[in-house]
Amino acid sequence: MSPIAALHAVVLDCADPDELAEFYRKITGWEVGYRSETFVFIGEGATRIGFQRIGGYLRPQWPGGNPRAHLDFTVPDFATGIPALVAAGASLPDDQPGGEDWKVLLDPAGHPMCITEAG
């Protein structure tokens, strides 16, 4: 099937795009490619994450709560990856529905992130 459109970026709403971009820049190693008063984008080409300032931003609630999307990441192993993500600014909530298969962390703006081990 011929594509109708190409994905340009995934954009997360937040109160402070610079702060959230810095968190994701730390964990991905991607550089800032664009910055304005309202937006910050990291990454380049087809893989970019954008962060958009929203007035009156409300943090997603975990678990349940208001609608949200999330990003999935892999780490070499949970023993080193989870503490490194927490040191970068993520938090590890008590509710962990993935058991030993995957973990949920929250980014500084409250967006859930699913973490799995590579391999």
C-alpha positions as a Markdown table, in Angstrom:
| # | Residue | x | y | z |
|---|---|---|---|---|
| 1 | Met | 0.0 | 0.0 | 0.0 |
| 2 | Ser | 1.3 | 3.5 | -0.8 |
| 3 | Pro | 1.7 | 5.7 | 2.2 |
| 4 | Ile | -0.6 | 8.8 | 2.5 |
| 5 | Ala | 1.7 | 10.6 | 4.9 |
| 6 | Ala | 5.1 | 10.2 | 6.6 |
| 7 | Leu | 5.5 | 10.6 | 10.4 |
| 8 | His | 7.4 | 13.8 | 11.1 |
| 9 | Ala | 7.7 | 13.7 | 14.9 |
| 10 | Val | 6.0 | 12.7 | 18.1 |
| 11 | Val | 5.1 | 15.7 | 20.2 |
| 12 | Leu | 4.4 | 15.7 | 23.9 |
| 13 | Asp | 2.5 | 18.5 | 25.6 |
| 14 | Cys | 4.1 | 20.0 | 28.7 |
| 15 | Ala | 4.5 | 23.1 | 30.8 |
| 16 | Asp | 8.2 | 23.6 | 30.1 |
| 17 | Pro | 9.5 | 22.3 | 26.7 |
| 18 | Asp | 13.1 | 23.2 | 27.6 |
| 19 | Glu | 13.1 | 21.1 | 30.8 |
| 20 | Leu | 11.4 | 18.1 | 29.2 |
| 21 | Ala | 13.6 | 18.3 | 26.1 |
| 22 | Glu | 16.7 | 18.3 | 28.4 |
| 23 | Phe | 15.4 | 15.1 | 30.1 |
| 24 | Tyr | 14.9 | 13.2 | 26.9 |
| 25 | Arg | 18.2 | 14.6 | 25.4 |
| 26 | Lys | 20.0 | 13.1 | 28.5 |
| 27 | Ile | 18.4 | 9.7 | 28.0 |
| 28 | Thr | 18.6 | 9.5 | 24.2 |
| 29 | Gly | 21.8 | 11.4 | 23.5 |
| 30 | Trp | 20.0 | 13.3 | 20.8 |
| 31 | Glu | 20.7 | 17.0 | 20.2 |
| 32 | Val | 18.3 | 19.9 | 20.0 |
| 33 | Gly | 17.4 | 20.5 | 16.4 |
| 34 | Tyr | 14.9 | 23.3 | 16.8 |
| 35 | Arg | 13.9 | 25.6 | 19.6 |
| 36 | Ser | 11.3 | 28.4 | 19.9 |
| 37 | Glu | 9.3 | 29.9 | 22.7 |
| 38 | Thr | 6.6 | 27.2 | 22.3 |
| 39 | Phe | 8.5 | 24.2 | 20.9 |
| 40 | Val | 11.7 | 22.2 | 21.3 |
| 41 | Phe | 12.6 | 19.3 | 19.0 |
| 42 | Ile | 15.3 | 16.7 | 19.6 |
| 43 | Gly | 16.6 | 14.2 | 17.1 |
| 44 | Glu | 16.8 | 14.5 | 13.3 |
| 45 | Gly | 15.4 | 12.9 | 10.2 |
| 46 | Ala | 12.4 | 10.6 | 10.7 |
| 47 | Thr | 13.0 | 10.1 | 14.5 |
| 48 | Arg | 12.2 | 13.3 | 16.4 |
| 49 | Ile | 10.5 | 14.1 | 19.6 |
| 50 | Gly | 8.9 | 17.5 | 20.1 |
| 51 | Phe | 7.8 | 19.2 | 23.3 |
| 52 | Gln | 5.1 | 21.8 | 23.1 |
| 53 | Arg | 4.3 | 24.4 | 25.8 |
| 54 | Ile | 0.6 | 24.2 | 26.8 |
| 55 | Gly | -0.9 | 26.8 | 29.1 |
| 56 | Gly | -2.6 | 25.2 | 32.1 |
| 57 | Tyr | -0.9 | 21.9 | 31.4 |
| 58 | Leu | -2.2 | 19.0 | 33.6 |
| 59 | Arg | 0.1 | 16.1 | 34.3 |
| 60 | Pro | -1.2 | 12.7 | 33.1 |
| 61 | Gln | -2.4 | 10.6 | 36.1 |
| 62 | Trp | -0.8 | 7.2 | 36.6 |
| 63 | Pro | -2.5 | 4.7 | 36.7 |
| 64 | Gly | -5.7 | 5.7 | 35.0 |
| 65 | Gly | -6.8 | 9.2 | 34.8 |
| 66 | Asn | -6.9 | 11.5 | 31.8 |
| 67 | Pro | -6.1 | 10.2 | 28.3 |
| 68 | Arg | -2.4 | 10.0 | 27.3 |
| 69 | Ala | 0.1 | 8.5 | 25.0 |
| 70 | His | 3.4 | 7.1 | 26.0 |
| 71 | Leu | 6.9 | 6.3 | 24.6 |
| 72 | Asp | 8.6 | 2.9 | 24.8 |
| 73 | Phe | 12.4 | 2.6 | 25.4 |
| 74 | Thr | 14.8 | -0.3 | 25.9 |
| 75 | Val | 17.7 | -0.4 | 28.3 |
| 76 | Pro | 20.5 | -3.0 | 28.4 |
| 77 | Asp | 19.2 | -4.2 | 31.7 |
| 78 | Phe | 16.8 | -3.0 | 34.5 |
| 79 | Ala | 19.5 | -3.1 | 37.2 |
| 80 | Thr | 21.5 | -0.3 | 35.5 |
| 81 | Gly | 18.9 | 1.3 | 33.2 |
| 82 | Ile | 16.2 | 2.1 | 35.8 |
| 83 | Pro | 18.5 | 3.9 | 38.2 |
| 84 | Ala | 20.1 | 5.8 | 35.4 |
| 85 | Leu | 16.7 | 7.0 | 34.1 |
| 86 | Val | 15.7 | 8.0 | 37.7 |
| 87 | Ala | 19.0 | 9.9 | 38.1 |
| 88 | Ala | 18.2 | 11.7 | 34.8 |
| 89 | Gly | 14.8 | 12.9 | 36.3 |
| 90 | Ala | 12.3 | 10.1 | 35.8 |
| 91 | Ser | 10.3 | 8.6 | 38.6 |
| 92 | Leu | 9.3 | 5.0 | 39.3 |
| 93 | Pro | 5.7 | 4.7 | 40.4 |
| 94 | Asp | 4.5 | 2.0 | 42.7 |
| 95 | Asp | 2.0 | 0.6 | 40.2 |
| 96 | Gln | 3.9 | -1.7 | 37.9 |
| 97 | Pro | 1.5 | -3.7 | 35.7 |
| 98 | Gly | 4.3 | -5.2 | 33.6 |
| 99 | Gly | 5.7 | -7.5 | 36.3 |
| 100 | Glu | 9.2 | -8.6 | 35.3 |
| 101 | Asp | 8.6 | -8.0 | 31.5 |
| 102 | Trp | 8.5 | -4.2 | 31.5 |
| 103 | Lys | 8.5 | -1.2 | 33.9 |
| 104 | Val | 6.6 | 2.1 | 33.8 |
| 105 | Leu | 8.5 | 5.2 | 34.6 |
| 106 | Leu | 7.2 | 8.8 | 34.5 |
| 107 | Asp | 9.1 | 11.6 | 32.8 |
| 108 | Pro | 9.4 | 15.0 | 34.6 |
| 109 | Ala | 6.1 | 16.1 | 33.1 |
| 110 | Gly | 4.3 | 13.0 | 34.2 |
| 111 | His | 4.1 | 11.1 | 30.8 |
| 112 | Pro | 4.4 | 7.4 | 31.3 |
| 113 | Met | 7.3 | 5.6 | 29.6 |
| 114 | Cys | 7.5 | 1.8 | 29.2 |
| 115 | Ile | 10.9 | 0.4 | 29.7 |
| 116 | Thr | 12.0 | -3.1 | 28.5 |
| 117 | Glu | 15.3 | -4.8 | 28.6 |
| 118 | Ala | 17.1 | -5.2 | 25.2 |
| 119 | Gly | 17.5 | -8.6 | 23.8 |
